[in-house]
């Protein structure tokens, strides 16, 4: 294969990945915007039907149906939550049908980290799994551990009894 053809193939592949990442950025940004604007249908329309949302509380492992029920009153009040990406990294599998990302977010809880998985459903990217965590500076971890120790001990007891 000559060098020009190989370079052309590499350029086309690179452009396709860039286009996919742009599309994914648009979807995740629209998802966050839908929450900020309390647009329930748009927000949940950008998730897969079996989507999962993992919240900052250790007990928050929301399957789509339960997450909808939990979130609906917030959306109905006209204000859910407001997350704005400060930084985002996106990765694609070889098939270009699965993507994952991590992001730093500006939120009402200050800087948080989000990470998620998207998959293509009928040609459109949908959020299948999302994890939100509060970013804690390493210098403050011992203070946070002390604050949450009692609740964590109780939750660990409950979980070990299952």
RASUL-V637068 format. One record per residue. OMEGA is omega in degrees with one decimal (* if undefined). Layout:
omega->OMEGA
omega->OMEGA
//
This chain:
omega->-178.5
omega->-174.6
omega->-178.0
omega->179.8
omega->178.4
omega->177.4
omega->178.2
omega->178.9
omega->179.6
omega->179.0
omega->179.7
omega->179.3
omega->179.0
omega->178.5
omega->178.7
omega->178.5
omega->178.8
omega->179.1
omega->178.8
omega->-179.3
omega->176.8
omega->178.4
omega->179.0
omega->176.1
omega->-179.4
omega->-179.9
omega->-177.6
omega->176.6
omega->179.2
omega->178.2
omega->178.1
omega->-179.8
omega->178.8
omega->176.4
omega->-179.3
omega->-179.7
omega->-180.0
omega->177.7
omega->-174.6
omega->-175.4
omega->178.5
omega->-178.6
omega->-177.0
omega->174.2
omega->178.2
omega->175.7
omega->173.7
omega->-179.3
omega->178.4
omega->-177.7
omega->-178.0
omega->174.4
omega->177.3
omega->-177.3
omega->-176.2
omega->177.9
omega->-177.8
omega->-179.0
omega->-175.3
omega->172.0
omega->-169.9
omega->167.9
omega->-169.7
omega->-176.5
omega->-179.8
omega->179.0
omega->176.1
omega->-179.2
omega->178.4
omega->-172.8
omega->-173.2
omega->-180.0
omega->177.9
omega->178.9
omega->180.0
omega->178.0
omega->177.0
omega->179.0
omega->176.3
omega->178.1
omega->-175.1
omega->178.2
omega->176.7
omega->-179.0
omega->173.0
omega->-177.4
omega->178.1
omega->173.9
omega->-177.1
omega->-179.7
omega->-179.9
omega->173.0
omega->-176.2
omega->-177.7
omega->-176.0
omega->177.8
omega->178.0
omega->176.8
omega->174.0
omega->-176.0
omega->169.3
omega->-177.4
omega->168.0
omega->-172.5
omega->168.2
omega->-175.7
omega->174.8
omega->177.2
omega->-173.2
omega->-174.9
omega->174.7
omega->174.2
omega->172.8
omega->172.1
omega->-176.2
omega->177.7
omega->174.5
omega->172.2
omega->178.5
omega->177.9
omega->-178.2
omega->175.4
omega->-179.3
omega->177.1
omega->178.4
omega->178.3
omega->-177.7
omega->-175.7
omega->179.8
omega->179.3
omega->177.5
omega->176.2
omega->177.2
omega->179.5
omega->-178.4
omega->176.6
omega->-178.4
omega->-179.6
omega->-177.4
omega->-175.2
omega->-177.3
omega->177.4
omega->-179.5
omega->178.0
omega->178.7
omega->179.8
omega->-173.1
omega->-173.0
omega->-176.6
omega->179.4
omega->178.7
omega->178.0
omega->179.1
omega->180.0
omega->177.8
omega->177.7
omega->-178.9
omega->-177.2
omega->179.0
omega->179.6
omega->-179.1
omega->*
//
